[in-house]
Amino acid sequence: MANKVTRPKVITSLVWKLLEQGGTQLVQLLVQIVLARLLEPEYFGTIAIVLAFINVARVFVQGGLNTALIQKKDADNVDFSTVFYTSLLISAALYLLLFVTAPTIGSYYRDSELSRILRVIALVLFPGALNSVQYAFISKNLLYKKLFYNSLGAALISGAAGVGAAFAGLGVWALVIQSIVSQVAVSAIMWFTVKWRPTFEFSLSRLKTLFSFGGRLLASNLLDNAYIELRTLIIGRKYSAETLGYFNRGQSMPNLLARTLDGSIQSVMLPTMSSLQDDKESLKR
């Protein structure tokens, strides 16, 4: 399902990916500055705790099989559809787990509202499962121009929704609305701009093949994300939500440029190298 990769196409894709990452990060930064003026710091701390659990859950939904799709040179519609349905099943199982454990998590952090917030914001796992396969299709075919418009559009829409909710006096729920609208907007825009559609096909043998690569990557991503989010979970328990809010806002800014460059290069080079995995001469060049 991938097109032939050429050097001009790789360079163009990298430019679009940099624009997508940079533009989206800039919009999100401006939105966060506005929200920081409208909302109390403890709201950001509460959301940081909730998102720590969501981000780890997302690894199971998005962190392995979709990358295996990009890596597999001859991936076809059966592979994509198999991963699509598997991702939906995983997201449903994880949502149920978070829904059931939410009161315990809220009690552990001494915040009764955290339980309600977690149950609502965990819904982002479903659109996340939908757009993870769409993203794999975009990456595999180096369609990063589409991703630029998708991500930027979603950032603008979710930012407007979050700021509007903050002005309406919804407090911490403004951040919940922003997170949910962001994922729904990405999925909706991708659905209309990306041609791929799931078919009623599922192959257990294909899933096992994809998991042989994606499973190891999943384990690596899980350890990485767990380490990153552990600080948030420890600070959220030991100190106040307000302290965590200041920490969360402060530590996200210094690494902005590095994340943009690193994320862009990795995103473009993975499908590029995967498409050339059997062409040793091209890889040498």
N, C-alpha and C positions, 0 to 999 in steps of 0.2 A: 504493500500500500504506500510505499515511500517513493518519491521521485528521485531522479538522479541528482547527486550532489556535485556542485561545481564550486570552484574557489570564489567567483563573484557572488554566487548565491549564499555561501557561508558568510562572506563579509557583509552583504546586505542584511542577512538574518541577524548578525551580531549587532549591527547598527539599530535595527528595529527593536531588538531585545533590550539594548541599553536605553533606548527611548521609552520603552514600556516600563522598565524597572524604575528609571529615573523620574519619569512623569508621574507614575503612580505613587512613588515615595514622596514626591513633592506635594501632590494633592493631599495625601494622607497626613503629611507633616503640618500643612496649613490648617487642615481640619482639626487636628489635635491641638494646635495652638488656640483656635477659637473655642473648642470644647473645654480646654483647660481654664479659660476665662469664665466659662458659664457653669461648670460643674465643680463639685467639691473633690479634693484630692483622694479622699477615701473611696470614692466611686471607681476611680481608676485602679485602686488596689484590689477592690472586690472583683472587678472584671479580670484583672491579671491572674487571680487565683483560679477563676472559672476557666479562663482560656488556657491555663497551664494543663488542666485535665483534657480540654478539647484538643489542644495541639498534640498531645501524646496519642489520643484516640485517632486523630487524623493520620498518623503514621501508618496505622493498620489499614486505613482506607486508601491512602494515596501514596504510601512510601515505598512500595515494592513492586506490585504487579504492573502498575502503569509504566514504571521505568523499564520493566522487563519487556513490555510491548515495544518501547522505543529501541531497546537493545536487540530484539529479535529481528533479524534482517528480512525474513519472509513472512512476517506477521500479516494475517489476512483478517477478513471480517469475522470469522469464527473466533479467532483469538480476542479481538476487540470486544465482541459481544459476550464472550465468556468472562472476561475481566469486568465488564460493565455489570452483569448480574451478580457476580461474586462481590463486587464492591458494595452494591446495594444491600446484599445480605449481611455483610460485615458491618455496615453502618447501622442497620436495624438492630443487630445484636449488641453493638456498642451503645447505641442510644438506650436500649432497654437496661443495660448494665448501669449506665450513668443515672437513668431515671430512678432506679431502685436504690442506688447508693447515695443519691443526692442528699437526703436528710442526714445521713451519717457524716458526710463531708461537711455539710453546713454546721452540724453540731461540733465537729472537730475544730472548726475555725470560729466557733462561737458567733455565728451569723445566720439567723433563721432565714433571712431573705436570700442568702447565697444558694440555698437549696432550690428555691423557685427559679432563680436566674439560671442556674445550671440546667435545670430541666427544659427551660425554654431555649437557651442558646445552643444546647446540644443538637437542636434540629438542624444546625448548619452542616452536620455530618451527611445529610441526605443530598443537598445540592453539591456538596463536596465530592460525593461519590459519583454524581452525574458528570461533573465537569472534569474529573480526573482523567477519564477516558478521552474526552474531547481534547483535553490538554495534551495527552499522549499523541493523539492524531495530529495536532498542530505542530508539536515538536518533531515528530517523525518526518513530517513533510516540510519542515522549516517555514511554516506559515506565520512567522512572528509579526508580520504587519497586521494580521487579523487580531492577534493577541494584544497588540498595542491598543487598538480601538476598544477591544473587549475590556481590558483591565482599566484603562483610563475612564471609560464610560461608567463602569461599575464603581470606581473610586469616587467619581463626581456624584453619582446617584446616591450611594450610601452615605457620603459626606453630607450631602444636603439633607438626607433623612435624619441623620444623627444630630446635626445642628438644629434642624427644625424641631425635633423632639426635645432638645435641651432648652430651646427658647419657650417651648410649651410647658416647661416645668416638670418633665418626666424624670428628672434626676438620673440615677444609674441606668434606668431603662432606656435612656437615649443611647447609651453605649451598646446595649443589647440589640436595639433596633438597628443601629449602624452595622453591627457584625452580621446579623441575619440578612439585611438588605444587600450587603456586599456580596455574600455567597449566592443569593437568589438572582441578583442582577448579573453576575458572571455567568451563571448557568443559563439564564434566559437569553443573554446576548450571544453566547457560544452556540446555543441551540439554533439560532437563526442565521449565524454567520459561518458555522462549520457544517460541511455537507454530510459528514458521517452520521448514520443512524443505526441503532442496535437492531439486530434481526433475532428471530426466535431460534437461535442456535446456541448450544452449550456443549463443550467438550471437556470431560473430566481429564482426559489424557493431555490435552493442551494446557489445562490449568496446572497439572503436575509439572509439565515442562517449564512453564513460565515461573512457577514457584521455585524451581530448582535454582534459578538465578535471583528472582525477586525476594525469596525467603532470606537469603544471606544479606541482601541489601536492607531488607526490612529490619533485621536484627541490628545492623549497624546504625540505621537511622533512629531506631527506638532508643538505643543507648545514648546517642548524641542528643536527642530531644529530651530524654529523661534527665540527663546531666544539666542541660540548659534550664529546664523548668524547675529543677530541684531547688535552686536558689529562691525562686519566687515562692514556692510552697513552704520553705523553711522560714523566710522572712514574714510571710503572711501569718504563720502560726505564732512565731515568737514575738513579733512586733505588731503594731496597729495597721489597719488597712490604709490609713493615711500615710504612714511611713513607707509602706510598700508602693503606694501610688507615686510618691516622689521618686523612689528608686526605679520603678518601672519606666517612668517618663525619662529620667535622666540617663539610664543605661542604654536606651534605644537610639539615642541621637549620635553618639560618637562613632558607631560602626556603620552608619548609614551608607557612606560612600563605598566602603569595603564590601558590604553585602550586595550593593548594586552591581559592582564590577564582577565579583566572584560568582554571583548568581547568574549573571548574563553569560559569562564565558562558559560556565559549566553547562548551562541549559542548551547552548548552541553546539558545544563540542561533543556532548553525548550522542545525539543523533547523527552528527557528522562522522565521528569515529565508528559508530555502529554500522553505518551504511558502507564503510570502507574496510570492515573487519576481515574480509577475504581478499582484499586488494593490497598486498604488501608493498608494491611499488608506490602506490598513491600515498600510503601511510608514511613511507620514508620521506616523500616530498613535503 
